[in-house]
Amino acid sequence: MPPAMQLEDFSDLVHQIYAASAEPHRWSNTVGAVAQALGAIQAVLFTPYAGPGQGGVMFPWQVKEQDLVLYGTKYIHYDVWAQSAQQKGFIKDGVVALDQDLVPHEELLASIYYRDFLSTMGVGRICSGVVFGGAPGLPATVLSLYRSPDDPFGQQERESLRLLLPHLSRSLGLMHRLNQARCQVDSLHAALNRLSMGVFLLDQALEVTYANTAAQQVLDRADGLSLDGQRRLTAPGHVRSGNVRLEAWLAAAVALPEHERKAFTSTFEVSRRATPKCYSVQCCTFEPKDPFSLNEGARHIVFVTDPELVELPGPKDLQMLLGLTPAEARVTRALVQGGSYRDVANSMGISEETVRTHLRSVYAKTQSTDKAGLTRMVYSLSKATI
């Protein structure tokens, strides 16, 4: 046992690791416990070659959702640590690598990966352990711990993580065999919980199947939005969008033929008693292949925000953050703001087919698969609170 970690601390970490195999929602806290024990400021347990939508997992600790999105869509291609690990054959079960094993520190500091990405997070050191190198049914899985550039990891941290890896491997292996679908859903839910706006998932009958942390706070306020006896969203006595009730508006929005659906519907404003500010409600139908639809029967996603506090990234920001062309950025933003393909085409003076062509390119660049996924990504990059 390395002197940096006491036996009691090690035993507690092992207990948390095995507890997470039966309750996947515990993984983020477990990752945090390991990170704190080894003196890290950020950490993530993830499948680098498969996102949650493709059967992988992503359980971060102290890492912002925006940084996860930017890594997955842009900076993954500049990750000199990951590139070196592959080149040197480090992606094998039980291998632990420190940043100095991967690339010289001066080389890291000179890289685009550090200058444009890691430096904004205050990160410049890594201690990474391979839980699975990759096998049928067990995607390559890595636990990476991070520190600031002037605080390198040492041999004690390497040895401590090496001793924890077999327990992580057994726990994750058991979880994959017993409940891989549940783990995928919990990883997706964790991503929604990191968003600052309210998110509700609705089934075919428009009943709420899931509310993220921010959405639950909206319900707890009991000021504008609530659930009726059938667990459907309602806004009794708080409607600002004409004389239409929220329930009828949602039903009409999801009943549109597929070719008439927008990425997100026009907004429905809900007034509140305690403040002059209102809630802005938007709804989008999932594509059949969306992981939420496949794994738990969710058919629609609803965002709830304070419209005065939503600041979507502008076209130039989307160009820079996601590597889009000017036209792709304008199409993406217009679609997320509630425009249909026809609306976007008319506003830009192009054909609907050109809009679709731009979006196919956007999906490829952002690793999104549909309008709902792309919209979730853009909202994760926005400044929005409720």
Residue pairs with C-beta under 8 A, 6 or more apart in sequence:
1 7
1 10
1 163
2 156
2 159
2 160
2 163
3 156
4 38
4 156
4 157
4 160
5 37
5 38
5 156
5 160
9 37
10 160
10 163
10 164
12 33
13 30
13 33
13 34
13 37
13 164
14 164
14 167
16 26
16 29
16 30
16 33
17 30
17 34
17 164
17 167
17 168
17 171
18 167
18 170
18 171
19 26
19 30
20 26
20 27
20 30
20 171
20 175
21 170
21 171
21 172
21 174
21 175
21 178
22 175
22 178
24 175
24 179
24 182
24 183
24 186
24 187
25 186
25 189
25 190
27 45
27 57
27 59
27 186
27 187
27 190
28 59
28 60
28 61
28 190
29 61
30 59
31 43
31 44
31 45
31 59
31 60
31 61
31 143
32 43
32 61
32 62
34 43
34 143
34 145
34 161
34 164
35 41
35 42
35 43
35 61
35 62
35 145
37 160
38 127
38 145
38 153
38 157
38 160
38 161
39 147
39 151
39 153
39 157
40 127
40 145
40 146
40 147
41 62
41 122
41 123
41 146
41 147
41 148
42 60
42 61
42 62
42 63
42 121
42 123
42 145
42 146
43 60
43 61
43 62
43 63
43 143
43 144
43 145
43 146
44 58
44 59
44 60
44 61
44 63
44 68
44 143
44 144
45 57
45 58
45 59
45 60
45 131
45 141
45 142
45 143
45 168
46 56
46 57
46 58
46 59
46 60
46 141
46 142
46 144
47 56
47 57
47 58
47 139
47 140
47 141
47 142
48 82
48 140
48 142
49 56
49 134
49 139
49 140
50 56
50 139
50 140
51 58
51 72
51 367
52 58
52 184
52 187
52 188
52 191
52 291
53 188
53 290
53 291
53 369
53 373
55 139
55 180
55 184
56 139
56 184
56 187
57 141
57 183
57 184
57 187
58 68
58 187
58 190
58 191
59 187
59 190
60 68
60 194
63 121
64 121
64 194
65 191
65 194
65 195
65 380
66 380
66 381
67 117
67 120
67 121
68 191
68 194
69 377
69 380
69 381
70 117
70 321
70 381
71 79
71 117
72 367
73 321
73 322
73 323
73 365
73 366
73 367
73 377
74 321
74 322
74 323
75 113
75 116
75 117
76 82
78 111
78 112
78 113
78 116
78 117
79 113
80 102
80 103
80 107
80 108
80 111
80 113
81 99
81 102
81 103
81 108
81 113
81 126
81 128
84 90
84 102
84 103
85 91
85 97
85 102
85 128
88 101
88 102
90 97
90 101
90 102
90 130
91 130
91 133
91 134
91 140
91 142
92 130
92 133
93 130
93 131
93 132
93 133
93 165
93 169
94 129
94 130
94 162
94 165
94 166
94 169
95 129
95 130
95 133
96 127
96 128
96 129
96 130
96 158
96 161
96 162
96 165
97 126
97 127
97 128
97 129
98 125
98 126
98 127
98 128
98 152
98 153
98 154
98 157
98 158
99 105
99 108
99 124
99 125
99 126
99 127
99 152
99 153
100 152
102 126
103 111
105 124
105 149
105 152
108 114
108 118
108 124
109 115
109 124
109 149
114 124
118 124
119 149
121 146
122 148
123 146
123 147
123 148
123 149
124 147
124 148
124 149
124 150
125 146
125 147
125 148
125 149
125 151
125 152
125 153
126 144
126 145
126 146
126 147
126 153
127 144
127 145
127 147
127 153
127 157
127 158
127 161
128 142
128 143
128 144
128 145
129 142
129 143
129 144
129 161
129 162
129 164
129 165
129 168
130 140
130 141
130 142
130 165
131 141
131 142
131 143
131 165
131 168
131 169
131 172
132 138
132 139
132 140
132 141
132 169
132 172
132 173
133 140
134 140
137 176
137 177
137 180
138 172
138 173
138 176
141 172
143 161
143 165
143 168
145 153
145 157
145 161
147 153
175 183
176 183
181 295
184 291
184 295
185 291
185 292
185 295
185 296
188 291
188 292
188 295
189 210
189 212
191 380
192 199
192 210
192 212
192 376
193 212
193 213
194 380
195 212
195 214
195 376
195 379
195 380
196 214
196 384
196 385
196 386
197 214
197 303
197 304
197 305
197 310
197 379
197 384
197 385
197 386
198 211
198 212
198 214
198 215
198 217
198 218
198 303
198 304
198 305
198 386
199 210
199 211
199 212
199 214
199 215
199 301
199 302
199 303
199 304
200 208
200 210
200 211
200 212
200 215
200 233
200 301
200 302
200 304
201 208
201 209
201 210
201 211
201 292
201 296
201 298
201 300
201 301
201 302
202 208
202 209
202 233
202 250
202 283
202 298
202 299
202 300
202 301
202 302
203 209
203 297
203 298
203 299
204 297
204 299
205 230
205 232
206 232
206 233
206 247
206 250
206 251
206 254
206 300
207 230
207 231
207 232
208 227
208 231
208 232
208 233
209 296
209 297
209 298
210 296
210 298
211 219
214 304
214 386
215 304
217 386
218 224
218 225
218 279
218 304
218 386
219 225
219 226
219 227
221 274
223 238
223 272
223 273
223 274
223 275
224 235
224 238
224 270
224 271
224 272
224 273
224 278
224 279
225 233
225 234
225 235
225 238
225 246
225 270
225 279
225 281
225 304
226 233
226 234
226 235
226 236
227 233
227 234
228 234
228 247
232 247
232 250
233 246
233 247
233 250
233 281
233 302
234 245
234 246
234 247
235 245
235 246
235 270
238 270
238 271
238 272
238 273
239 245
239 246
239 270
239 271
240 269
240 270
240 271
240 278
241 249
241 267
241 268
241 269
241 270
244 268
246 268
246 270
246 281
249 268
250 268
250 283
250 300
250 302
253 265
253 283
254 283
254 285
254 299
254 300
260 340
261 284
261 285
261 340
262 284
262 335
262 338
262 339
262 340
262 343
263 284
263 335
263 336
263 338
263 339
263 371
263 372
263 374
263 375
264 282
264 283
264 284
264 303
264 336
264 337
264 338
264 375
265 282
265 283
265 284
265 338
266 282
266 338
267 280
267 281
267 282
267 307
267 338
268 280
268 281
268 282
269 278
269 279
269 280
269 281
269 307
270 278
270 279
270 280
270 281
271 278
272 278
272 279
277 306
277 308
278 306
278 307
279 304
279 305
279 306
279 386
280 304
280 305
280 306
280 307
280 310
281 302
281 303
281 304
282 302
282 303
282 338
283 300
283 301
283 302
283 303
284 300
284 301
284 371
284 372
284 375
285 299
285 300
285 372
286 292
286 293
286 298
286 299
286 300
286 301
286 370
286 372
287 293
287 369
287 370
287 371
287 372
288 294
289 369
289 370
290 298
290 369
290 370
290 372
290 373
292 298
292 301
293 299
301 372
301 376
303 379
304 386
305 384
305 385
305 386
306 384
306 385
306 386
309 383
309 384
309 385
309 386
310 382
310 383
310 384
311 382
311 383
311 384
312 333
312 336
312 337
312 378
312 379
312 382
313 321
313 333
313 378
313 381
313 382
314 333
315 326
315 329
315 330
315 333
316 329
317 381
318 324
318 328
318 329
318 332
318 333
318 378
318 381
319 325
319 326
319 328
319 329
321 381
322 329
322 332
322 362
322 365
322 366
323 365
324 332
324 362
324 365
325 358
325 361
327 348
327 350
327 358
328 358
328 361
328 362
328 365
330 348
331 344
331 348
331 355
331 358
331 359
331 362
332 359
332 362
332 374
332 378
333 378
334 343
334 344
334 347
334 348
335 341
335 344
335 359
335 371
335 374
335 375
336 374
336 375
336 378
336 379
339 347
341 352
341 355
341 356
342 352
344 355
345 351
345 352
345 354
345 355
348 355
359 371
359 374
362 368
362 374
363 369
363 370
363 374
366 374
366 377
368 374
368 377
